[in-house]
Amino acid sequence: MKEKNIDLSIISNPKHILYFSGFPSNLNMYLTLMKGPRSTSFLAIDNSGKASFLIGKGELSNPWVAKQTGKNGLELVFEGEISTYVDYDLNERMITYADTLSSEFQKWYKKHSGIRRLGIEEWHLPDTFRSAILSGGGGPELVGISRTILSMRKTKGSDEIENLKTATKMIDYSYKTAQKNSELGKTELDVYRKTNLRAFQKFGPFGWIIGDYASGERSLEVGGWASGRKFKKGDTIILDLQASYNNYWSDLCRTFVIGKKPSKKQEKVAETLVRALERAQEIMKPGTKGKEIYAAVNNEIIKAGYPKLLHHAGHSIGLDDQEPPWFIPNSEETIEEGSVVVVEPGIYTEETGGIRLEDAFVIGKKGSERISSYPLSLD
């Protein structure tokens, strides 16, 4: 963080520890669901790029990795100093919470001397750890770096792009199952259940396919979690789905018509949405503003005689399934080379049902490349 004259930065958000170090500390999907995304590890980076880690011993104890490589998992991706603490103690505790960890954190932090300006993730670092930094008086000036890190994430590296392409392929694969099971006599929950069963079989126990499974009158509400609603002939079902690979999230949407061929009015809506996607792709290049992409999408919808877009026209994806820049009316923020974005036009009328299509794109030097492949048709 040289532009802020910061001597040392402490990274506390597990997603950002992964971003800077390559190590998914406390990002095991199963454990995170159970215990929450607590700060169990910390990464310090000084203004020369030298880094050090504070991490629980339990996070390093992967016998398979040690047997195969002679190292722990962190040592495979990290070359700096590693300090550990006892995060599981049979006699004392099973989980280390912030009140206990703060003393270990304070000892680790004091190894870094001469810190005048300290960068912290002010949106994330709990007060317990800030107090540990400032204890004894004469502590450093704390400088917020959360917005800076978020801005850094806008441009993806080649490894991040590959993760997002793989997550996109997971959703593309799942649409085959979702479309096949979107039929009369079934419910939204049936589609959700079968889609995730196939995803688990294909991608392993963390291959969740989450998002909107909204049909019929529920599709007019733009989205919603799967319910027990039974499908009716001619319903549309909006499947706005998200999947994660190596903690990188993709996001796509397809809409299908249930129990019959799409009507001419439904086909017209779909054609309009495809044109909106094409128009967005035409203008997307480094430097394009979020509001320009929104306008391109919205104008195609209005030009075809439909009401203006009810929601955003898209956004970036990455460690979160929705990242800036947002494609909304007043967004001055730009996409850049290496950004990975989605565009999601939708039209919602009682005559046609809700219909939304969403595709993913990588931004290159001169334009964009579509990375989602499942057909955009309604049947």
FENTA-V342579 format. One record per backbone hydrogen bond with DSSP energy under -1.0 kcal/mol. CO is the residue of the C=O (numbers start at 1). NH is the residue of the N-H. If there is no record, write none. Layout:
co:CO nh:NH
co:CO nh:NH
This chain:
co:1 nh:4
co:1 nh:6
co:2 nh:5
co:7 nh:47
co:8 nh:119
co:9 nh:45
co:11 nh:43
co:13 nh:17
co:14 nh:18
co:15 nh:19
co:16 nh:20
co:17 nh:21
co:18 nh:22
co:23 nh:25
co:24 nh:27
co:28 nh:32
co:29 nh:33
co:30 nh:34
co:31 nh:35
co:32 nh:36
co:36 nh:38
co:38 nh:40
co:42 nh:54
co:43 nh:11
co:44 nh:52
co:45 nh:9
co:46 nh:49
co:50 nh:46
co:51 nh:81
co:52 nh:44
co:53 nh:83
co:54 nh:42
co:55 nh:85
co:57 nh:60
co:60 nh:62
co:62 nh:66
co:63 nh:67
co:64 nh:68
co:65 nh:69
co:66 nh:70
co:74 nh:77
co:74 nh:78
co:81 nh:53
co:83 nh:55
co:85 nh:57
co:89 nh:93
co:93 nh:89
co:97 nh:101
co:98 nh:102
co:101 nh:105
co:102 nh:106
co:103 nh:107
co:104 nh:108
co:105 nh:109
co:106 nh:110
co:108 nh:111
co:109 nh:112
co:116 nh:141
co:117 nh:7
co:117 nh:8
co:118 nh:143
co:119 nh:10
co:120 nh:122
co:120 nh:145
co:121 nh:124
co:121 nh:125
co:126 nh:130
co:127 nh:131
co:128 nh:132
co:129 nh:133
co:130 nh:134
co:134 nh:137
co:141 nh:118
co:143 nh:120
co:145 nh:149
co:146 nh:150
co:147 nh:151
co:148 nh:152
co:149 nh:153
co:151 nh:154
co:157 nh:161
co:158 nh:162
co:159 nh:163
co:160 nh:164
co:161 nh:165
co:162 nh:166
co:163 nh:167
co:164 nh:168
co:165 nh:169
co:166 nh:170
co:167 nh:171
co:168 nh:172
co:169 nh:173
co:170 nh:174
co:171 nh:175
co:174 nh:178
co:175 nh:179
co:176 nh:180
co:177 nh:181
co:181 nh:183
co:183 nh:186
co:186 nh:231
co:187 nh:191
co:188 nh:192
co:189 nh:193
co:190 nh:194
co:191 nh:195
co:192 nh:196
co:193 nh:197
co:194 nh:198
co:195 nh:199
co:196 nh:200
co:197 nh:201
co:198 nh:202
co:199 nh:203
co:200 nh:204
co:204 nh:207
co:210 nh:242
co:214 nh:238
co:215 nh:218
co:216 nh:219
co:218 nh:221
co:219 nh:222
co:221 nh:223
co:224 nh:213
co:227 nh:189
co:229 nh:188
co:232 nh:235
co:235 nh:258
co:236 nh:216
co:237 nh:256
co:238 nh:214
co:239 nh:254
co:240 nh:212
co:241 nh:252
co:242 nh:210
co:243 nh:250
co:245 nh:248
co:248 nh:245
co:250 nh:243
co:252 nh:241
co:253 nh:358
co:254 nh:239
co:256 nh:237
co:258 nh:234
co:263 nh:267
co:264 nh:268
co:265 nh:269
co:266 nh:270
co:267 nh:271
co:268 nh:272
co:269 nh:273
co:270 nh:274
co:271 nh:275
co:272 nh:276
co:273 nh:277
co:274 nh:278
co:275 nh:279
co:276 nh:280
co:277 nh:281
co:278 nh:282
co:279 nh:283
co:280 nh:284
co:285 nh:288
co:288 nh:335
co:289 nh:293
co:290 nh:294
co:291 nh:295
co:292 nh:296
co:293 nh:297
co:294 nh:298
co:295 nh:299
co:296 nh:300
co:297 nh:301
co:298 nh:302
co:299 nh:303
co:300 nh:304
co:301 nh:306
co:302 nh:305
co:313 nh:344
co:314 nh:327
co:315 nh:342
co:316 nh:323
co:318 nh:249
co:320 nh:318
co:323 nh:316
co:326 nh:328
co:327 nh:313
co:328 nh:331
co:331 nh:291
co:333 nh:290
co:335 nh:287
co:336 nh:339
co:338 nh:156
co:339 nh:363
co:340 nh:317
co:341 nh:361
co:342 nh:315
co:343 nh:359
co:345 nh:357
co:347 nh:355
co:349 nh:353
co:355 nh:347
co:358 nh:253
co:359 nh:343
co:360 nh:371
co:361 nh:341
co:362 nh:369
co:363 nh:338
co:367 nh:364
co:369 nh:362
co:378 nh:257
